Amino acid sequence: MSLSYFNASSLGGIVGLFAGSLGVSLLMTRYMEHLGHRIGLLSAPHEGRWHQRSTPTLGGVGIYTGFLVALVLGGSALRRSWFLTLLAGGTTVFALGLIDDLRRLRPQTKLIGQIIAACMAVLFGVVFAPETQRFITIPLTIFWIVGITNAFNLLDNMDGLSAGVATIACAVLFVHALLNGLLGVAAVAAILGGATLGFLRYNFHPARIFMGDSGSLLLGYLIAVMGVLGTGIHASNVVITLIIPILVLAVPIFDTTLVTLLRMLRRQPASQGGKDHSSHRLVYLGLSERRAVFVLYGISAFLGMCALFYSRYAAGVVSVIVLLALIGIIFFGFFLSQVKVEEISGRSAPPPSPNAVAITTAFLYKRRILEVLVDLILICVSYYGAWLIRFEGVISEWNYLLILRSLPWIVALKMVCCFSFDVYGGVWRYYGLTDLKNIVKAVTLGSILSVIIITLLFRFIDYSRAVFVTDWMMSLLLMAGIRILLRMLRESFSRVPPKRGKRVIIMGAGDAGEMLLRELRNNRSLNYHPVGFIDDDREKLGRSIHGLPILGTRASVSHLIEEMGIAEVLIAIPSARDEDLAEVYRMCAEAGVPYKRMAKLLQ
């Protein structure tokens, strides 16, 4: 096969480079798996790790080899500075990670090596645009490369997660580069994507080999560099330049931020391994390892699509969508932060410092300030979004001035109404109809007062009535929706049965039974897995409560115990007397299954 087939200046050549890196990576990763078992280069299970068996650890060699071979074959069509950056910087971080895999390095040593590799990229001209702001963009680029490199290093904590997210990021950067005519960047993304995909073949759950730091540091460095090359070449604003790579790499950034902040609060080093990552928390909430990884894949792919839309369509419209998605992710992080680390690891965390207690109290438990700030952002997004909808995504300079002139009044009036109707008095995780009524009242009155004030101050000249109607609907939808989101997350995960919980049926499909079901699902320390209800009201048979079916009457208790492997019967009929339940007691005794009355269970 001629080298011209691997020319990165054509789409066919890029496909050839992808196939080449994929093939080499597949073969080399397979070889490293066998080599690891033969010479004992294995990662043994221990308390701070998630895997349960000894696994080879040098899969990063397969990724590096696949990338290096394809890069050399197609490098003649790349800019010389890009080729040198990828070759020299990539080799530096790979060597750094390989040494750490074989002989542990101190975190400071690894950090210095990453900074040197990032400086290499800057010296070869890989810097966020524009040139007129280099005093900002040079340190920003170094911080970006080092930060993403470490983010992938931390993300490598569950089978297939880091490699899968890297593959998705490469795919997004590849499409983005093609759409913008950057064939060189597309070639690099295809090469790294092929090398990573070849490794992922052996790394997906259950993993046969781990990438080690040699792989995770390499992936983080190369993807960070591609983020600069693929999005900063033609941009004229630093903020716009950063939006796309941040979206593409949102999952490693999110996971690193969550882990770092929570470890700081627990006075633990951010660089230490542990079972407190976002993926581990999802597993604790009841998802399988595969499903947890796929959830994070889905988030990565969705935000990657947002990045592609941002680069091709109206920035204003996509910015609103992206901002809402990021707010949702922030609250997803707060939701995951509630999972107790000591329950995951099986050991207690060290006591928090006084400063950590103050921060935790302020932001994790007393969230009213956060709620107010979120609503302030949502009010602004709703108003700006209403103008975008009214004028089909294009805001003229005059309309922009109208927005700026009226927005402070809109925000002030709606926030006053929110406080007046006690919108911030409820607990979001228990959000209900009463809270929804308060939001409807606050938003409706705020919109009416906004129209009145705009009319009195500006005579409503050049303002559109449709904007204020749309703003009312969007404000209502967003402010209620963000509160419902947390309750939806909580209830969705509470439906996932615990892996080792006792299988139980609940007798009594009424208010008490419904309350008991919610308590069992929300309080996993009780270690129960409810599988259904029984109730003597035959009209309820075949129906369900919160997705749990009503299986039969009390006469079917014996049959259900035997058929469904029931370990305990929970009786949720507070008004029932012992003599009324004598038949149920007898059937439980004959089956050797204990029973509990609801009042005793929740004492």
C-alpha positions in Angstrom: 0.0 0.0 0.0 1.5 3.4 -1.0 2.0 6.2 1.5 -0.1 8.4 -0.7 -3.1 6.4 0.6 -2.4 7.9 4.0 -2.4 11.5 2.9 -4.2 13.6 5.5 -5.2 16.2 3.0 -8.0 14.1 1.5 -11.0 12.4 3.1 -10.0 9.0 1.7 -6.5 9.5 3.2 -8.1 10.3 6.6 -10.2 7.2 6.5 -7.0 5.2 5.8 -5.3 6.8 8.8 -8.2 5.9 11.0 -8.1 2.3 9.8 -4.4 2.1 10.3 -4.5 3.5 13.9 -7.4 1.2 14.7 -5.7 -1.9 13.4 -2.3 -1.2 15.1 -4.1 -0.3 18.4 -6.1 -3.6 18.3 -3.0 -5.7 17.8 -0.8 -3.9 20.2 -3.4 -3.8 23.0 -4.0 -7.5 22.6 -0.2 -8.1 22.8 0.1 -5.9 25.9 -2.7 -7.9 27.6 -0.8 -11.1 27.1 2.5 -9.5 28.1 1.0 -8.1 31.3 -0.2 -11.6 32.4 3.1 -13.2 31.4 5.4 -10.8 33.3 3.0 -9.9 36.1 2.3 -6.2 35.2 -1.1 -6.4 36.8 -3.3 -4.1 38.9 -4.5 -6.1 41.9 -7.9 -5.3 43.4 -7.8 -3.1 46.5 -10.0 -0.8 48.6 -9.5 2.3 46.6 -10.3 0.8 43.2 -13.4 -0.5 41.6 -12.2 -3.7 39.7 -12.5 -7.1 41.3 -9.7 -9.0 39.6 -6.0 -8.6 38.7 -5.9 -6.8 35.3 -3.0 -5.8 33.0 -2.3 -2.0 33.1 -0.3 -1.0 30.1 -3.1 -0.5 27.5 -1.8 3.0 27.0 1.1 1.5 25.0 -1.5 0.2 22.4 -3.1 3.7 22.2 0.3 5.4 21.8 1.6 2.9 19.2 -1.6 3.2 17.1 -1.5 6.9 17.2 2.2 7.2 16.5 2.2 4.9 13.5 -0.7 6.7 11.8 0.7 10.1 12.7 4.0 9.3 11.1 2.3 8.0 8.0 0.1 11.0 7.6 2.3 13.7 9.1 3.6 15.0 5.8 0.3 16.6 5.1 0.0 18.3 8.6 1.5 21.6 9.5 5.0 21.1 10.8 4.2 22.8 14.1 1.2 20.6 14.7 3.1 17.5 13.9 5.9 18.4 16.3 3.4 19.4 19.0 1.6 16.1 18.8 4.8 14.0 18.5 7.0 15.7 21.1 4.3 16.7 23.6 2.4 13.4 23.2 5.6 11.3 23.7 6.5 13.4 26.8 3.2 12.8 28.6 3.1 9.1 27.5 6.6 8.6 28.8 5.7 10.4 32.0 2.6 8.1 32.5 4.6 5.0 31.6 7.2 5.7 34.2 4.4 6.3 36.7 2.8 3.0 35.8 6.0 1.1 36.3 7.5 3.2 39.2 5.2 5.6 41.1 6.0 9.2 40.6 5.1 12.0 43.1 2.1 14.1 42.0 4.4 17.2 41.8 6.7 15.5 39.4 3.8 14.5 37.1 2.5 18.0 37.2 5.8 19.5 36.2 6.1 17.1 33.3 2.6 18.1 32.1 3.4 21.8 32.3 6.5 21.2 30.2 4.5 19.3 27.6 1.9 22.1 27.6 4.7 24.7 27.1 5.9 22.7 24.2 2.5 23.1 22.5 2.6 26.8 23.2 6.1 27.2 21.8 5.0 25.4 18.6 2.2 27.9 18.2 -0.8 26.0 19.7 -2.5 28.9 21.5 -6.1 30.0 21.9 -6.9 32.9 19.5 -6.8 35.9 19.1 -3.2 37.1 18.8 -4.0 40.5 20.3 -4.8 38.8 23.7 -1.7 36.5 24.0 -1.0 37.8 27.5 -4.3 36.0 28.4 -4.3 33.2 26.0 -0.8 31.8 26.6 -1.4 31.0 30.3 -5.0 30.1 29.5 -3.7 27.5 27.0 -1.2 26.0 29.4 -3.9 25.8 32.1 -6.3 24.2 29.7 -3.9 21.5 28.5 -2.8 20.6 32.0 -6.3 20.7 33.3 -7.8 18.4 30.6 -4.8 16.1 30.9 -5.5 15.6 34.6 -9.2 15.4 34.0 -8.8 12.3 31.8 -6.4 10.9 34.3 -9.0 11.2 37.1 -11.8 10.0 34.8 -10.0 6.7 34.2 -11.9 5.0 37.1 -14.3 2.6 35.6 -14.2 0.1 32.7 -14.5 1.9 29.3 -15.4 5.3 30.7 -12.3 7.4 29.9 -11.7 5.6 26.5 -15.4 5.9 25.5 -15.6 9.6 26.4 -12.4 10.2 24.5 -13.8 8.4 21.4 -16.9 10.6 21.5 -14.8 13.7 21.9 -12.7 12.7 18.9 -15.8 12.0 16.8 -17.2 15.5 17.7 -13.9 17.2 16.9 -13.6 15.3 13.7 -17.1 16.4 12.5 -16.4 20.0 13.6 -13.1 20.1 11.8 -14.7 18.8 8.6 -17.5 21.3 8.7 -15.0 24.1 9.1 -12.6 22.8 6.4 -9.8 21.9 8.8 -8.7 18.6 7.3 -5.5 18.5 9.3 -7.4 18.6 12.6 -9.9 16.1 11.2 -7.0 13.7 10.5 -5.6 14.0 14.0 -9.0 13.4 15.5 -9.5 10.3 13.3 -6.1 9.0 14.2 -6.6 9.3 17.9 -10.2 8.1 17.7 -9.1 5.0 15.9 -6.3 4.3 18.4 -8.7 4.8 21.3 -11.5 2.7 19.8 -9.0 -0.2 19.3 -8.1 -0.1 23.0 -11.8 0.3 24.0 -12.5 -3.1 22.3 -10.6 -4.7 25.3 -11.4 -2.1 27.9 -15.2 -2.1 28.0 -16.8 -3.8 31.0 -15.6 -6.2 32.1 -12.2 -4.8 31.1 -9.4 -7.1 30.0 -6.8 -4.4 30.2 -6.5 -0.9 31.7 -4.8 2.0 30.0 -2.8 3.2 33.0 -1.5 6.7 33.3 0.4 6.3 30.1 -2.9 6.1 28.3 -5.0 8.6 30.3 -2.4 11.3 30.3 -1.8 10.8 26.5 -5.5 11.0 25.8 -6.0 14.1 27.9 -3.1 16.0 26.4 -3.9 15.1 22.7 -7.6 16.0 23.1 -6.8 19.2 24.8 -4.4 20.2 22.0 -7.0 19.3 19.4 -9.5 21.4 21.2 -7.3 24.4 20.7 -6.4 23.5 17.1 -10.0 22.8 16.1 -11.8 25.7 17.7 -9.3 28.5 18.1 -7.8 29.0 14.7 -10.4 31.4 13.3 -12.1 32.7 16.4 -11.8 36.3 17.4 -13.0 36.1 21.0 -11.5 34.0 23.8 -15.0 33.2 25.3 -16.3 31.9 22.0 -13.1 29.9 21.5 -13.5 28.2 24.8 -17.2 27.3 24.6 -16.9 24.5 22.0 -14.0 22.5 23.7 -15.6 22.9 27.1 -18.9 21.4 25.8 -17.0 18.6 24.0 -15.1 17.7 27.2 -17.8 18.5 29.7 -17.9 15.0 31.3 -14.2 14.9 32.4 -14.4 18.6 33.5 -17.6 17.8 35.4 -16.2 14.7 37.1 -12.9 16.3 38.0 -14.6 19.4 39.5 -17.1 17.3 41.5 -14.4 15.0 42.9 -11.9 17.8 43.6 -14.4 20.0 45.5 -15.8 17.1 47.5 -12.4 15.8 48.4 -11.3 19.2 49.5 -14.3 19.4 51.8 -13.3 16.1 53.3 -9.6 17.2 53.6 -8.4 14.5 51.2 -5.8 15.0 48.4 -7.5 15.5 45.0 -5.0 13.2 43.3 -5.6 10.1 45.4 -7.7 7.3 43.9 -11.1 6.4 45.3 -14.6 5.3 44.7 -16.2 8.8 44.8 -16.4 9.7 41.1 -19.6 10.4 39.3 -19.7 6.9 37.8 -19.3 5.3 41.2 -22.1 7.4 42.7 -24.4 6.3 39.8 -23.6 2.7 40.6 -24.3 3.2 44.3 -27.7 4.7 43.3 -28.6 1.4 41.7 -27.3 1.5 38.1 -25.1 -1.3 36.8 -21.6 -0.3 35.8 -22.5 -0.5 32.1 -25.6 1.7 32.6 -23.6 4.2 34.6 -21.0 4.5 31.9 -23.7 4.8 29.2 -25.3 7.7 31.1 -22.0 9.6 31.0 -21.6 8.7 27.4 -25.0 10.1 26.7 -24.2 13.4 28.5 -21.0 13.6 26.6 -22.6 13.0 23.2 -25.5 15.4 23.9 -23.1 18.3 24.8 -20.9 17.4 21.9 -23.9 17.8 19.6 -24.6 21.2 21.2 -21.0 22.2 20.4 -21.5 21.3 16.7 -24.8 23.3 16.6 -23.0 26.2 18.2 -20.4 26.4 15.5 -23.0 26.1 12.7 -26.2 27.8 13.7 -27.4 31.0 15.4 -25.2 31.4 18.4 -27.9 33.2 20.5 -30.4 30.3 20.2 -27.8 27.6 20.9 -26.3 29.6 23.8 -29.7 29.6 25.6 -29.9 25.8 25.1 -26.3 25.3 26.2 -26.8 27.5 29.3 -29.9 25.5 30.3 -28.0 22.2 29.8 -25.1 23.4 31.9 -27.5 24.5 34.7 -29.0 21.0 34.5 -25.6 19.4 34.8 -24.7 21.6 37.8 -27.8 20.4 39.6 -27.0 16.8 38.5 -23.7 17.3 40.3 -25.5 18.6 43.5 -27.7 15.5 43.3 -24.7 13.2 43.0 -22.9 15.0 45.8 -25.6 13.8 48.3 -24.3 10.2 48.0 -22.2 9.5 51.1 -18.6 8.5 50.2 -18.2 6.4 53.3 -21.2 4.3 52.1 -19.4 3.6 48.8 -15.9 2.9 50.2 -17.0 1.1 53.3 -15.1 3.3 55.5 -15.6 6.7 57.1 -14.1 9.8 55.7 -11.9 12.0 57.9 -13.7 14.8 59.8 -14.1 17.9 57.8 -12.3 21.1 58.7 -14.2 24.1 60.1 -13.9 25.9 56.7 -15.3 22.8 55.0 -18.2 22.7 57.3 -19.0 26.3 56.6 -18.8 25.8 52.9 -20.9 22.7 53.1 -23.5 24.4 55.2 -23.7 27.3 52.9 -23.9 25.5 49.6 -25.0 22.0 50.1 -27.6 22.4 52.9 -28.7 26.0 52.9 -29.2 26.5 49.2 -31.5 29.5 49.1 -28.7 31.7 47.7 -28.1 29.2 45.0 -31.8 28.9 44.2 -32.1 32.7 43.9 -29.1 32.9 41.6 -30.4 30.1 39.4 -33.8 31.8 39.1 -32.1 35.1 38.3 -30.3 33.3 35.4 -33.5 31.6 34.3 -35.4 34.9 34.2 -32.7 36.4 32.0 -32.6 33.4 29.7 -36.4 33.4 29.4 -36.6 37.0 28.5 -33.7 36.8 26.0 -35.1 33.6 24.6 -38.6 35.2 24.1 -37.0 37.9 21.9 -35.1 35.2 20.0 -38.3 33.3 19.4 -40.2 36.4 18.4 -37.6 37.5 15.9 -36.6 34.0 14.6 -33.2 33.9 16.2 -31.9 37.3 15.0 -31.6 40.2 17.5 -31.0 43.5 15.9 -28.9 46.2 17.6 -31.9 48.3 18.4 -33.8 45.3 19.9 -30.7 44.4 21.9 -30.7 47.9 23.4 -34.4 47.5 24.2 -33.6 44.2 26.0 -30.8 45.9 28.1 -33.0 48.8 29.0 -35.9 46.6 30.2 -34.1 43.6 31.7 -33.3 45.1 35.1 -36.9 45.9 35.7 -38.0 42.4 34.6 -35.5 40.7 36.9 -36.3 43.0 39.9 -40.1 42.6 39.6 -40.1 38.8 39.2 -37.6 38.3 42.0 -39.7 40.4 44.4 -42.8 38.4 43.4 -40.9 35.1 44.0 -40.0 36.3 47.5 -43.6 37.5 48.1 -45.1 34.1 47.3 -42.5 32.2 49.2 -41.0 30.4 46.2 -37.8 29.7 48.2 -39.5 28.3 51.2 -40.0 24.7 49.8 -37.5 21.9 49.6 -36.8 21.0 46.0 -36.5 17.3 46.5 -40.1 17.3 47.8 -41.4 19.7 45.2 -45.2 19.4 44.9 -48.4 21.1 43.7 -48.4 23.7 46.4 -44.9 24.8 45.3 -46.0 24.8 41.7 -48.9 27.1 42.6 -46.6 29.6 44.2 -44.4 29.7 41.1 -47.4 30.2 38.9 -48.6 33.1 41.0 -45.1 34.7 41.2 -44.4 34.4 37.5 -47.8 35.6 36.4 -47.9 38.6 38.7 -44.3 39.4 37.8 -45.1 39.4 34.0 -48.2 41.6 34.6 -46.2 44.1 36.6 -43.4 44.0 34.0 -45.8 45.0 31.2 -47.3 47.8 33.4 -43.8 49.2 34.3 -42.6 49.0 30.6 -45.7 50.9 29.5 -45.3 53.6 32.2 -41.6 54.1 31.6 -41.2 53.6 27.9 -44.9 53.7 26.6 -44.3 50.2 25.3 -42.8 51.8 22.1 -41.1 49.1 19.9 -41.8 46.4 22.5 -43.7 43.3 21.3 -46.6 41.9 23.3 -45.8 38.5 22.0 -42.4 38.7 23.7 -44.0 39.2 27.1 -46.5 36.3 26.6 -43.6 34.0 25.5 -41.5 35.2 28.4 -44.3 34.3 30.8 -44.5 30.8 29.4 -40.8 30.2 29.3 -40.2 31.6 32.9 -42.9 29.3 34.2 -41.6 26.3 32.3 -38.0 26.8 33.3 -38.4 27.8 36.9 -40.8 24.9 37.6 -38.8 22.5 35.4 -35.5 23.0 37.2 -37.2 22.1 40.5 -39.0 19.1 39.0 -35.6 18.0 37.6 -34.1 17.2 41.0 -37.3 15.3 42.1 -37.3 13.4 38.9 -33.7 12.4 39.3 -34.3 11.3 42.9 -37.4 9.3 42.0 -35.9 7.8 38.9 -32.9 6.4 40.8 -35.1 5.4 43.7 -36.9 3.0 41.3 -33.6 1.1 40.7 -33.7 -1.8 43.1 -30.7 -2.3 45.5 -28.5 -5.2 44.3 -28.7 -7.1 47.6 -31.9 -5.9 49.2 -34.5 -8.1 50.7 -37.4 -8.9 48.4 -40.6 -7.7 50.1 -44.2 -7.2 49.3 -46.3 -4.5 50.9 -49.8 -5.3 52.2 -52.0 -2.3 51.7 -52.2 -0.3 48.5 -53.5 2.9 50.2 -51.9 6.1 51.5 -49.9 4.3 54.1 -48.6 1.8 51.5 -47.6 4.5 49.1 -45.8 6.4 51.9 -44.0 3.2 52.9 -42.9 2.5 49.3 -41.4 6.0 49.0 -39.6 5.5 52.3 -38.1 2.2 51.2 -37.0 3.6 47.9 -35.5 6.8 49.3 -33.9 5.2 52.4 -31.6 2.5 51.0 -30.1 1.8 54.4 -33.3 -0.2 55.2 -32.0 -2.6 52.5 -35.4 -3.5 51.1 -36.4 -4.3 47.5 -40.2 -3.9 47.2 -41.6 -6.1 44.3 -45.3 -5.4 44.6 -48.4 -4.7 46.7 -51.3 -6.9 47.9 -54.7 -5.4 48.7 -58.2 -6.8 49.3 -59.8 -4.2 47.0 -60.2 -6.1 43.8 -60.7 -2.9 41.8 -57.0 -2.1 42.4 -55.8 -5.5 41.1 -53.6 -5.1 37.9 -52.9 -1.5 38.6 -49.7 0.0 40.0 -48.4 2.7 42.5 -45.3 4.5 41.4 -44.6 1.7 38.9 -45.0 -1.1 41.5 -47.8 -3.6 40.6 -50.7 -4.6 42.8 -50.3 -8.4 42.6 -53.3 -9.9 44.4 -55.2 -10.1 47.7 -54.2 -11.4 51.1 -55.3 -14.8 50.0 -52.4 -15.0 47.5 -49.7 -14.3 50.1 -48.5 -17.9 50.3 -48.4 -18.2 46.5 -46.5 -14.9 46.0 -44.0 -15.7 48.7 -43.1 -19.0 47.0 -43.3 -17.7 43.4 -41.4 -14.4 43.8 -38.9 -15.4 46.5 -40.3 -13.0 49.1 -38.1 -12.6 52.2 -40.4 -10.5 54.2 -44.0 -9.1 54.3 -44.5 -5.5 55.3 -48.0 -4.6 56.5 -49.1 -1.0 55.8 -52.6 -1.0 57.2 -52.4 1.2 60.3 -56.1 0.6 61.2 -56.0 -3.2 61.0 -56.2 -5.2 64.2 -54.1 -8.2 64.9 -57.1 -10.5 64.7 -57.9 -9.1 61.2 -54.4 -10.1 60.1 -54.4 -13.6 61.7 -54.6 -15.3 58.3 -51.6 -13.3 57.0 -49.6 -14.1 60.1 -50.4 -17.8 59.7 -49.3 -17.9 56.0 -46.1 -16.1 56.8 -45.3 -18.5 59.6 -46.0 -21.6 57.4 -43.6 -20.1 54.7 -41.0 -19.3 57.3 -41.1 -15.6 56.3 -41.1 -12.8 58.9 -43.6 -9.9 58.8 -43.6 -6.4 60.1 -46.2 -3.8 60.8 -45.6 -0.4 59.3 -45.7 1.4 62.7 -42.9 -0.9 64.1 -40.8 -0.7 60.9 -40.5 3.1 60.9 -40.0 3.6 64.7 
